[in-house]
Amino acid sequence: MSPFLRSRRFIFAVFLFSVLVHFLPRQISIYGEDITRYGACLIRSELGDVDNVPKVVFSDDAISHGWKLMQGEAFTGLDAHRFYFTIEAPGADVPAPVIFIEWKDVKIERAIGSENFNKIDNGVQLKPVSRTAPTGAFTEISIGAVRLGVFHNWEIRRCGPYREGRYPDVEIRAHLNYLLAILEVCRAYGWTDTSEPDFVDHINLYGFETNFPNGHRDFPPHFHVMLAWDGWSAAQVGHYLLDSQGNIAKNTFWSLHKDLERHDLPGVVTPYKDKTNRLIFETIVQNDGTGLVLVRPEDEVEYLVRPGNNGAAESVEVCRRSKSNNDDWFLLCEVIANDDAANGVFTSCAQYIDGTVQTVSFKYDPDSGAKRVD
């Protein structure tokens, strides 16, 4: 495999392509052949391992049209809560078939990404309609010019590079605390109060996911700080990689519109420039896991997000100091975020030393991330 195919930029591009074509009924295979794919996901009523494996059964008519089950955990898989699958057939815009999933003695609660769902003896009947197997669980909320994107990581869904070995629970909790702490820095900049900031176009604060949806290898643990415009084609993307204690180790930075990739170690300044090539802000990973500095060129102060007294997995602090004389860091607030992925509840609290409290909370479908109101 060539170095290009091994690059994380290529993997990210594949993921973005899968997002962009999610709602299209047609795909082009790597061999140039028109194909059509659909996917769905069965949610079980109970958690735990099962003895029997589900079987996707096609009708004679579906078989005659070339429908088949795709293999590999990026497309089809089974865990303690769900069975997801992807089917494909040659040709463009081929209508989805109605199929039968045989799964004896298993209680199926519902299906995601399907129509005409019916429970029948020893299984279910349905028509998959999702462009890909709907295995991701993601919620995005907009707060002014900032888009907070939370991937809901539940250990029973661990897959791909996270399937084996230690589950990164520390890094998961830490990266959420960092994201919500950086949100408070954005609040100090006034970016959460307007959808029309003084730059082009918006800030994305995104996490990472451990369930390998459609082959997205979001590894190793990290969080994203992005300055984006023109969709995904021109995003500047910082990947802040975490060590096993939840400390920020380095930043892998991509400038997609310039096809640039750089690896910024601690102490190196990472510039974020908008569409007009104006410098909007900079970040600097601190030595020895002591946090991340964010600074705007026009400001007299700079901000630091750093692990709390008991580590970043427990809390992250937001501090400020003058740029001119390098005073000691002044603590502004402590941030604690929690994502209950099993029950679909996200909460965060930024407790300021002056008594002010800023919160972000929402409920969501644990199996898709879609926001819900109870």
N, C-alpha and C positions, 0 to 999 in steps of 0.2 A: 504493500500500500504506500502511495506517495505521501510525502510530508503534508501536502495540501489536504488530502483526505483525512489525515490524522489531526488536522488543526481544529481547535475549538471553534474557530470562526466558521468553518464549514458546517460543523454540527449545529451551531446556532442558526446558520442560514437554512439548513434543512428543517429545523423546528419552526422558523418563521414562515417558510413555505407551506408547511402543514397547516399552520394557523390561517394563512391567507386563502388556501384552497378548501378550507373546512366546509364551506357552504356550496362548493361546486360539485356537481355529480360526475365530473369527468377527471381522469388522471392520465398522464402519459408515463409509461413505464420507462425504465432506464434503457430498454431496448428499442424505444420508439413506438411501441404498440399502444393503441388506445385501450384503456381498461376502465372499468367502473368498480368502485369499492363502496361498501357500506359496513357499518359496525353498530353494535349494541352491547349493553351490559346488563346482566341479570343480578339483582340484589337479593340476597337471601334474608330470610326472616330471623335467622339465628347466626351467631358467630361460632366459628370453630371449624376444624378439619372434617372432611367428609370422606367416606370410604369409596364412593363411586364417582366416576368422572363424567361430566355432562357430554352429550354427543349431539352435534349439529347434524340434522337430517334434512336433506334436500328432496324435494319432489322430483318425479321423473322429468317434469317440464323444466324445472330449474337446472337439472343436470344437463338436459339437452341444450340449454343456453350457456353452458360452460361454467356455471357457478361452482366455486370451490372454497373451502375454508383455508385461510392463510395461517401459516405456522410461525412460531417464534414469539417470544413474550412481548415484543413490541406490538403485536397484532392480536394475539389470542393467549389467554392465561386464566389461571384459577388461583384465588387466595381464600382466606378464612371468611370472607364476607361476600364475594362476588365472582361471577364468571363473565369475562368479556371476550368478544370475538370479532373478527373481521372477515368478510367474504369478498370475493372479487370474481369478475367475469370479463371476457374479452369484449371490446367494443365500447363506444362512447354513449353515455346517457342511457344505459340499460336500466329498465325499471327494476326496482328491488323486488325479490321474490318473497313470498310468505314461507317461512321455514318453521320446522319443529325442533325444539331442543329437548331431548330426552334426558331426564335427570330424576331417577327414581328415588323416592323416599326423602326428597329434599323440599323444604318449604320455600317457595320463591315469593318474595314480597312484591316486587315490581320490576320493571325494565326501564332503563334509560336509553334514549336514542332509538325508540321504536314506535310503531303504530300497530293497531289491531292486536293488542296484547290479550291473550286468553290463556287461563290456566286450564289444562286438560289432564287426563290421566297420565301419570308418570312424566309430566313435563309441562312445557308452555309452547304456545304458537304465537308468532309475531312476524312483523315485517320491519327489518332494520332500516332506519332512514338517516342515521347520523353519517356524516362524511367519513369519519374515522371512529374507531372504538372509543367511546366517551369515558376514558379512564382518569382524566385529570379532574382535580377539585381546586378551583381557583376563584377568588373573589377580588374584584377591583372596585375601589371607591374613589371618587374624585373629590378633592378638598381644595377648592380654588384651582391653581395651576399645577397642583401636585396630584398624581395618580398613585395611590397606594395599592399594590398588588400582593395579595397573600395567597400563597400555595398552602393548602391544608394537608399537612403531613401526618398520616396515621400509620403506626408501625405495621399493622396488619396488611397494609397495601405496599409495603416495601418491595422494590423490584429493581431489575437492572443492576447497576453497580452497587446499589444499596441492599441487595437481596441477602448477601452473606456478611458475616462479621459483625462488628459493633454497630448498633444503630446510633446515628448521630443526634441523639436527643439533646445533648448539651448545645451543639451547634444550632439546632432548630430553635431552641428557646433564645439563644444569644442573638441570632440574626433578626428575630422579630423585635427584640429590644433595641437593636441598632437601628432598624428601619423606623421605628416609632420615635426614637431619639432624634434622628435626622429630620423627621417630620417637624419636630419642635424647632430645629434650626431654620427650616423653611418657613415656619410660622414667624420667627423673629425677622426674617427677611421680607415678610409681607406677602409671600407667595401663596399662602393658604387663604388669603382674603380676596383674591381676584382671579378670574379666569383669563385675564388679559395682562400678563406681567410685562415688564420692560425688556423682555427678550423673546426670541422665537425658539420653542413654542410652549413646551411644558416639561415638567420633571416627572420621571417614573421612579418610584421606589418599589422594587420587586424583590421577592425572596427566591427560594429554590425549592425544588420538589424531589421527593424520594421514590415516586411511584412509576417513573420511566414511561410516561404516557406517549404512546405512538413512537417509542424509541428515542425520546428526548433524554439524552444523557446529561442530566444537570448535576455534574460531579466535578470536583469535590464540593463540600458545603461552602456556600458563599451567599452574599446578597448583592443586589444590583442598585447602582445609582446611575440614572440615565438622563441625558438632556436630549430630547427628541423633537423632530419635526418631520413633515412629509411622510406620515405613517412610520414604518420601520426602516425605510430606505436610507435615512440619514441620521439615525440615532448615534449618539456617543455613549458608549456603554462601559461603565466601570464594574468589574467583578471583584468584589472584596472577599478574598479567600480567608476562611477561618481555620484555626488549628483546633485540636481536640479539646482545648479548654475554652473555646469560643472567642479567642483573641484574633484580631485582624492581622494576617501574616503578610499579605501583599495585595496588589491590585493589578489584574489583567485588564487592560483598557483597549477598547476597540472604537475606532472612528469609522463607522460603516461607509459613509459617503466618500471617504478618502482611502478605503481599503487598508487601513492602518491598524496594526496590533502592536502593543508595547507591554512590557512587564515592569511595573513600577514597584520596586522594593521599598522598604521603610526609608523615609527621608526624602524620597523623590516626589517632586511636585507634579500632579496630574492636572492639566488644564482642560476645562470644559468650555468650548466655544460654540456659539449658536450659528444659525444659518448665515448670518452676516459676517461671520468670523470674529465676532466680538467676544472677548473673554468674559464669561459670566461668573464663574467661580472656579476655585481650585481645591483639590483635596491632597492631603499628605498623610500617608500611613505612618504612625509613630513607631519608634523602636520598642522592642521588648513587649509588644502587645498592649501598649498603653493607650491605644485608641486611634481616632481619625480626626484630623483637623480639617475644617471647612472654612474658606475665607473668600470674600469678594474683593476685587481690586480697589473698589471705591470706598470700602469701609475702613474705619479706624480700629475695629475690633475683629477678632477671629474667634471661632467656636471649636470646641473639642467635644467629641462623644467618646466616652471611655468606660471600661468595665466598672461596675459598682464595687463596693467593698468585698462582696462575696462572689465576684465574677460576673461576666457578662450574661451568663445564663440566668442569673437571678435578677439583675437590673443593669441599666446603663445610665450613666450620668451625662448631663449636658452642661458644659462649662464655657466661660467667656473670659477673654483678657484683651488688653490693648496690644495692637501690633507694634507700636512704636517703641515701647520700653520692655516688652516681654515680662510683664508682671506675672505673679502667680495666677494660676487659673482660679476663677471665681465660680463656684457652683451655682447653677441656675435651677436645675430640677433633676429629679430621678425618675426614670421611666421603667415601667414594668408592663410587659405585654403577655397575654396568654391566649393560646388558641386551643380550644377543646374540640379537636377534629372529630372525635367520636360522636359528639352531640351537636356540633355545628354552632358553636358560640365563640365569638372572638371579642376580647376586651383588652383595653390598654388604659393606663393612667399615667399622666405626667404630673408629678407633685412638685410644685415650685416652692422654693424656700420662703417666698412671700405669702404663701397660703393659696395661691392660684392653682387650680386643677384643670387640666385639659384631658378629655377622654375621647376615645374612639371605640365604638362597640357596634356589633351587628350580629345577626343570626343568619345562618345559611343552611342549605341542604348539604348534609355531610358527604353525600355521594357525588355532588356536582359542583358545589360552591355557589350555586345560585342563591342570591339573597332572599330571605323570607321574612314575613311579618307574622308573629303569633299574637 
